[in-house]
Amino acid sequence: MSYDSFTSPHMGRGRLTFRIVLVCSLLCVGVAYIFFLSATRSEQVSVMDAERRSAKQLQSLFSDELDVALADLQILAEVLQSSGLLDENPEIQNAARKRVQHNFLELAKGRRVYDQIRFLDEVGMEQIRVNKAGLEAVAVGADQLQDKSKRYYFKECIDQPPGGVFVSPFDLNKEFGRIERPLKPMLRIGRAIIDHNGNKRGVILINYLGADLLAKISNYSNMDGLLPLLTNQEGYFLKGLTREDEWGFMFEDGADLTLAQKFPQAWQHLQEAEEGQFFTERGLFTTCNLKILHQDGTTARSWHLILLMPTQQLAIVPASLARVMLAILGLLLVVIVVGAWQ
């Protein structure tokens, strides 16, 4: 067998085939890589848009829920001011007290999220109090009304200017100085009552049960894997990744249960801009504020809403896409090789 038998045309054809397969393979890999990057970026943009929409929807949900309470507070204040309860005549006061108490009872029965509705006079003494009792509401007798003059919520509420709204921190209810069990998240809203002479005559307070509101935030998601978090302005979790993370500011051993400790990069971003969107090694964060406003539009109280799409969840679609593309690319290369040798 001569040397020439190993060269042209068979050797030349083999080299040509190799070059064709190599060039086609590189082109396929390059096109596949560009497509993969484009598809991954498109998916990332889609997730970012969806998180922003979720944040806006949760802002609306929060506002809608508490706007109802603020409207009720306004109506109660107007009813009380026009009822005669502030009149100097005891007979007029007594008749008015019954009417106002009836209004409190009917409202508390209709709004299942009101734990208490109260009217305190200008020195902090409860004059009317209605308590939630299961699915009903009951009026507290005169002998059980209490002096709340030293409570922070009375002092801050009575100091509100006309049109101002008092909003307490979102915290856990206490009874006799101890945190109530099971835990009862509570938000107190109120406003000062002013008579026709412009004098402050007391405050109306609504104790708003926060569990339903927190549950709606927890259960809300228009995307698989989305984790909603809620913190106060100090970064303590009201809604955390786990229940053990929550309400740290209410407990002696909870000082480290903050966003700054769990997600330091996210907390740093919040210090720079309260609303925004950013990536860290933990995932995609979208942040915004949930606010209650005074009538003049200034903020009475606000909280941080944080939506987190974890890194592992973000990687699911690109990983699935990569597996599909590798399978297609492998099949395409087989076709190229077979076709080149025909």
N, C-alpha and C positions, 0 to 999 in steps of 0.2 A: 504494500500500500504506500503510495507516494505522499509526500508532504502536502501536495496541492489538493489532495482529497479532503483535507481538513480545513481548507480555506474556502474560497468562493466556489459555488454560490452559497453553500450552507452556513459557513461561518459569517459571511456578510449579512445573510438574512437574520441570523441570530442576534448580531449586534444591532441591526436596525430595529428588530422587534423590541430589544431591551430598551433602546432609546425611546421608542414610541411609548412603551409602557411607563417608563420613568417620567417622561414629560407629561403624559396624561394623568399619572398618579399625582404628580406635584400640582398640576392644575386643579384636580379634584379636591385635593387637600386644602389648597389655598381658597378655592371657592367655598368649601365647606366651613373653613375657619371664619371667613368673612360673614357667611350666613349665620354661623353660631353666635358671633359677637353681636350682630345686628338683632337677632332674635332675643338674645339675653338682655340687651339694652332695652328693647321694646317691652319685654316682660317687667324689667325693673321700673320703667316709666309707668307702666300700667299699675303696678303695686303701689308706687308712690302716689299716683292720682287717686287710687281707691282709698288709701289711708287718709289723704286730705279730705275726701268726701265723708269718710267715717267721722273724722274730727268735727267737721261742720255739722253733721247730723246729730252727734252727741251734744254739741253746743246748743243746738235747737231743742233737743229733748230736755236738757237741763233747764234752759230758759222757760220752755213751755210749762214744765212742772212747777217751777217756783214763781212764775208770773201769776199763776192761779192763786197761790198763797198770798202774794203781794196785793192782788186785786181784792181778795177776801179781807185782808187787813185794812185796806182803804175803806171798804164798805162798812166794816165793823166800826171803824173810827167815826165815820159820818153818822151812822145810826146812833152811836153812843152820844155824840156831841149834840144831836138834835132830840134825844130821848127825854130830856129833863133830869137825867141822873146827876148832872152838874148843878142843878138848881138848889137854892138855899132852903127851899120849903121841903121839910121831911116827908110830907105826904106825896108830893110830886116825885121826890127821890125814890120812895118805896115802890110806887107804881111803875116808875121807869126801870128800876132794878129788875123787876119781874119780866118786863118786856125784853130787856137787854139779855138777861139770863136765858130766856126762851130762844132768842136769836143765836146765842152761843151754842146752846144744845142742838138746835136744828142743823147748824153748820157742822158741828163736830160729828154728828151722825152721818151727814152726807159726805164728809171728807174723812175717809178712814185713816189718813196719814197725819191727822192732828191729834197729838197725845194730850195736849192741854190748850185751852184758850182762857186767858185771864185778863182782868182789868185790875190794875193796882193804882191806888190814889197817889197824890203828889208826895206823900211821905213814905211810899213803898209798901203800904198795907194792902193785902189782897181784899178786894171788894166783891169780886165775882170770879169764881173759878169753875170750869167745867173740865172733867177728866174723861178720857177714853176708858171704857170698860168693856173689853171684848169687842163685840160688834155694836155696842150701844155707847151712850155718853150719859154721864151723871153729873148733876150740880152738887158741889161741895157745900155742906151746911156752914152757917155763919160761925159756929164754934170751931170749925176746922180751918178757917182761913188764917193765913200766916203772914208774918212781917218779913218782907223781902228787901227791906231798905238797905241792907249791907251787901246784897248780891250784886256782882259786877254788871249783870244784864240790866238791872233796874237803873243803876247809876248811869250807864252808857246810853240807855234808851231815853231817859228823862232829859239828857243833855242834847238830844238830837234837835237840830233846827227845824222849823216848819217845813214839811215835805221830806225831811230826812228819814231814812230807814235804818233801824238798828238790825244788824245781822251778827249773830254770835259766831264764834269758831264752830266748825263742824267737829263735834266731839262725842264722847260717851256720856250718857246720863248717869247722874249720881243720886243716890238716896241715902240720907243721913251721913253724908260724907264719904260713902263707899260707892265704887263703880257697880252699877246694877247688873245682875246676872239673870238670864243671858244678856249679853251685851246689847245695849239699845243706843245706836247712833242717833244723835239729836242735833237739830239746827233750830235756833230760836230767832224769830224775826219779830220786830215790834216797831211801834212809833209812839211819839208823845201825843197826848190828847190836850188840845188847846181850846179854851172857852171863847165866847164871843168878845171878851175883853182882851184877848191875846195872852191870857195867863195859862201856864202849864198846870193841868189838873190831874195828871197821872199818865199811865202808859197802857197800851194794849199789847199783849204778847201772845204769840202762837208758838207752841212747841211742835216742831215739824219732825215726824219720824223719818229718819234718813235711810232706813233699811231698804225700802222699796226703790228709792232713787239709786242707791248703790247697786242693787240687784239689776236694775235696768242697764246701768253702765257695764256691769260685769258680763251680762248675757248678750250684750249687743256685739254683733260682728257680721260684716258682710264679706269676710274673707276667712278661710281656714287658717288657724294658727295665730290670728291677731290677738294680742294681749293688751287690754285696756288697764291703765293705772291711773290713780287719782291721788294727789298729794296736796297738803296745805302749802302755804307760802314758805314755810320753813323746811319743806321737803319730806315731812313725815307722811307715811302712806295711810290713806283712808281706804283705798283699794289697792292691795299689793298683789304680788305673784302668788303668795300664800296668805292664809289668815294670820299666821304667826308674824308676818311682816307688818301687820296693820296696827294703828293706834299706839305707836311706840311712845308718843309724848304723854300718854295717859298713865304709863307704868314706869316705875323706878328703874327697871332694867331694860327700858326700850330706847335709850338715848341713841343707839347706833342703827336703829331701824329706819333709815332715811334713804332717799334717792341718792344722796351724795355718797353713801357707803355702798349701796348696791350697784349703782350705775354712775360712777364719778364723771365720766365724759359727758353723759347726758345732763347731769347737774351743772357742769361747767357751761354747756351750751345754753341752758336755761338762764344762767346769770347774765349771759351776753344778749340773749334775745328770747323773750318769753314765748314767742310763737315762731315755729319754723319746722324744718325737716332736715335730718342729717343721718349719716351712717356712722356706726362705731363697730368694733369687733363683735359686739353683742347683737347687732342687727340694725334695722331701719327704725328710727324714732320720728314720730310726728307729735308736736306739742302745741297746745293752745291753752287759753285761759277760759275758765267758766266763771262768770261774774254775776253778781247782783248789784243793780245800780240804784242810786238815789234818783229822785224825780228830776234833778238837774243834769243827770247823765254821768255824774261822777261815780266812782266805784265804791260800793259799801263793803264788799267782801269778794275775794276771788280765790280760786284754786287752780292748780296745774293739772290738766288732763294730758296724759302721755299715752300714745298708742305705740306698741312695740311689735314689729314683725321680726322674730328671732332669726339669726343667721342661718340656722339649720333649715328653717322653713323657706327662707329665700333661695336656698340651694336646691330645693326639690325639683323645680321646673328646669333649671339649667342642666341638672344631672340627668333628668329624664330625656331632655332634648339631645344631650350628648350621646346617650346610649342609642337613641333612634338614628342619629346622624352617623355614628360609627357603623351601625348595621347596614345602612344604605350605602355608605362609602365602601365598605367591604364588598358588598354585592356588586357595586359598580366596578371596582377594581378587578374582580373576577371576570366580569363581562369584557373588560378592556383586554385583559391577558388572553382570554380565549379567542377573542376576535382578532387580536394581533397575530396569533399563531396559525390562523386559518389560511 
